Amino acid sequence: MQPSETSGHYDVRQFGAVGDGEAIDTAALQEAIDRCHDAGGGVVLVSPGTYLTGTIYLKSGVNLHLCSGATLRGSTRREDYNADDAFDENAASVVENATGAHLVIAYRAERVAITGQGTIDGNGLAFFEPLPPGEETTTYRDKERNFSIRDWRPGQMVFFCRCTDVTVRDVTLINSTYWTLFLLSCTRVRIRGLSITNHPQTPNGDGIDIDCSQDVTVSDCIVTSGDDSITLRANRKRLGANAQPCRNVAVSNCVLSTPCNAIRVGVGDGEIRDCTLSNIVIRESRNGISFNSAYSHRCAHGTRIENVHFSNMIMDVIMPMNMVLGVHAKHPAAIHNVSLSHLHVAARQGFHICGNPDHPIEDIRFHDLRMELTGGDVDGDFTGDAPKTAGKMHVPAALFARHVRRLRVAGMTVAWREVEGAWRNAIILRNGDDIALSQIEAEAPPVPDAGRAIDCAELTDFTIE
């Protein structure tokens, strides 16, 4: 027995880990984890150093503790990682050119944790081609292109699959080649105090992805990602009879930046419900919030999204929210009972809400919404159905809503700051039912050919006070 084992602590160096950034330390790291698990659990200590590694598997009862100055860095060799078919729920993404390899995997584990002041480094730039001079960006506001993938790349960097009682606390996660932290069908998860940073031009470089998981808290995190910062997903495709809703998720006290969506809700054919997101700062980002029930034709019907509530948010974005069912959505897919309160938004476009003609979005409530709008990145001919540019909207009003039932806006202030171009109205409402506006402080945009402050058409049961 190693001396460190007597106290339930297992120092990876005592199992042969070198930590010089050159030797492959996978086997030593795994032996320490296995020995800890076999003894009933404890703490695997990763002392200061850089540990080059392929896939390691966390196991029940193990706390992988990264000391300050300790870094796990991903190997660039495919043979150092798990196979794509390592377990049933694992999969490569042909569409996104990502393998099913991962740096850290916990599969069907209980009472498992990653803690400490150290770092997990996916070594992302080693997998990407450099961009031509002048095409690399340092901003997370927007990007024109991503890095190209060289030969191959791993998938999600840290992957918890069908785990119970998961803790990830205080560590730094950087340079992922794909999604950074992925939870699939997990229960009772606590994520706190993470710092996540990916280059803005990382393709699919998400921050935290919560998929078919429940009883999850995320707090006190700073996420600067190349794609969606935090996602709530319901992609049950590979879970079969083990699928569960994505529900009971609470996200709070986080700062998010991304050239895509800071918060994304949707993807898959399951359910997302009973979630709260509060005390969020979204800075230097393209989109604040994105809802999409049926993302593509690959969905059988789309996600049912209900009881999702946002409060106390500050946004500095191009577009604050895009909420769409998607043209492929059909029952039981839905977006129902969503509230947004106490929002202060600086943006270059407005909120966009659009259901389908025979399938409206229902029960959307705004309370205490303050907006400052600038610039002219808008489309005066916008109808709400589809973007002029792939993946991007150009909404010419502070709020555009179409095919919505039971929309409430109580307390909305719109301030125009140096706007130009094709802005049309403060609020545009089309094809809606049971809509009520109150305490609205908004004028028409101060640009030539602008319309009224509020422009309505084809509404039933509409009130304003």
Secondary structure, DSSP 8 states (H G I E B T S, - for coil): --GGGGGTEEEGGGGT---EEEEE-HHHHHHHHHHHHHTT-EEEEE-SEEEEES-EEE-TTEEEEE-TTEEEEE-S-GGGS--TTSSTT---BTTTTB-S--SEEEES-EEEEEEES-EEE--GGGGEE---TT-----SS--S---EE-S---S-SEEEES-EEEEEES-EEE--SS-SEEEES-EEEEEES-EEE--TT-TT--SEEEES-EEEEEES-EEE-SS-SEEEEE--TTTGGG---EEEEEEEEEEEE-SSEEEEEEEESSEEEEEEEEEEEEEEEEEEEEEES--STTSSS--EEEEEEEEEEEEEEEEEEEEE--TT--TT-EEEEEEEEEEEEEESS-EEEE-BTTB-EEEEEEEEEEEEEEE----TT--SSS-SBTTB----EEEEEESEEEEEEEEEEEEEEEE-SS--EEEEEEEEEEEEEEEEE----SSTT---SEEEEEEEEEEE-
